Amino acid sequence: MKSSVVSLFIDFYDSYSYNIVHYLTKVNKEKPIVVKADDICYDDFMKYYYDKIDNIVISPGYGNPMLNDKKEKICYRIIKE
């Protein structure tokens, strides 16, 4: 039985992102993989992370999330998969 969980944390530059990372580390018993939103695309996600993670945590980011085109595009494709 697996004793730890590997999370992928997509950071949309929120002011408390690393608080979330800290809590994920405690809960999962393993530090999450942290990727800046500007540094990931769908193809990279599939190539480097898809088979290595158990879940994805998406930071809320600053401002109105409904107005963030990049967040909508990358998150929708990843969640859809």
Contacts in CASP RR format, 6 or more apart in sequence:
PFRMAT RR
TARGET T0000
AUTHOR 0000-0000-0000
METHOD contacts of the structure
MODEL  1
MKSSVVSLFIDFYDSYSYNIVHYLTKVNKEKPIVVKADDICYDDFMKYYY
DKIDNIVISPGYGNPMLNDKKEKICYRIIKE
3 29 0 8 1.000
4 28 0 8 1.000
4 29 0 8 1.000
4 30 0 8 1.000
5 27 0 8 1.000
5 28 0 8 1.000
5 29 0 8 1.000
5 30 0 8 1.000
5 54 0 8 1.000
5 55 0 8 1.000
6 28 0 8 1.000
6 30 0 8 1.000
6 32 0 8 1.000
6 33 0 8 1.000
6 52 0 8 1.000
6 53 0 8 1.000
6 54 0 8 1.000
7 24 0 8 1.000
7 28 0 8 1.000
7 32 0 8 1.000
7 33 0 8 1.000
7 53 0 8 1.000
7 54 0 8 1.000
7 55 0 8 1.000
7 56 0 8 1.000
7 57 0 8 1.000
8 32 0 8 1.000
8 33 0 8 1.000
8 35 0 8 1.000
8 45 0 8 1.000
8 49 0 8 1.000
8 53 0 8 1.000
8 55 0 8 1.000
8 56 0 8 1.000
8 57 0 8 1.000
9 17 0 8 1.000
9 20 0 8 1.000
9 21 0 8 1.000
9 24 0 8 1.000
9 32 0 8 1.000
9 33 0 8 1.000
9 34 0 8 1.000
9 35 0 8 1.000
9 56 0 8 1.000
9 57 0 8 1.000
9 58 0 8 1.000
9 59 0 8 1.000
10 35 0 8 1.000
10 37 0 8 1.000
10 40 0 8 1.000
10 56 0 8 1.000
10 57 0 8 1.000
10 58 0 8 1.000
10 59 0 8 1.000
10 74 0 8 1.000
10 75 0 8 1.000
11 17 0 8 1.000
11 34 0 8 1.000
11 35 0 8 1.000
11 36 0 8 1.000
11 37 0 8 1.000
11 59 0 8 1.000
12 37 0 8 1.000
12 58 0 8 1.000
12 59 0 8 1.000
12 60 0 8 1.000
12 61 0 8 1.000
12 62 0 8 1.000
12 68 0 8 1.000
12 71 0 8 1.000
13 36 0 8 1.000
13 37 0 8 1.000
13 59 0 8 1.000
13 61 0 8 1.000
13 62 0 8 1.000
14 20 0 8 1.000
14 59 0 8 1.000
14 60 0 8 1.000
14 61 0 8 1.000
14 62 0 8 1.000
15 62 0 8 1.000
17 34 0 8 1.000
17 59 0 8 1.000
17 61 0 8 1.000
20 57 0 8 1.000
20 59 0 8 1.000
21 31 0 8 1.000
21 32 0 8 1.000
21 34 0 8 1.000
24 31 0 8 1.000
24 32 0 8 1.000
24 57 0 8 1.000
25 31 0 8 1.000
25 32 0 8 1.000
32 57 0 8 1.000
33 49 0 8 1.000
33 52 0 8 1.000
33 53 0 8 1.000
35 49 0 8 1.000
37 70 0 8 1.000
37 71 0 8 1.000
37 74 0 8 1.000
38 70 0 8 1.000
40 74 0 8 1.000
41 74 0 8 1.000
42 74 0 8 1.000
42 77 0 8 1.000
42 78 0 8 1.000
45 74 0 8 1.000
45 78 0 8 1.000
46 81 0 8 1.000
50 81 0 8 1.000
56 78 0 8 1.000
56 79 0 8 1.000
58 71 0 8 1.000
58 75 0 8 1.000
61 68 0 8 1.000
61 71 0 8 1.000
65 71 0 8 1.000
66 72 0 8 1.000
END
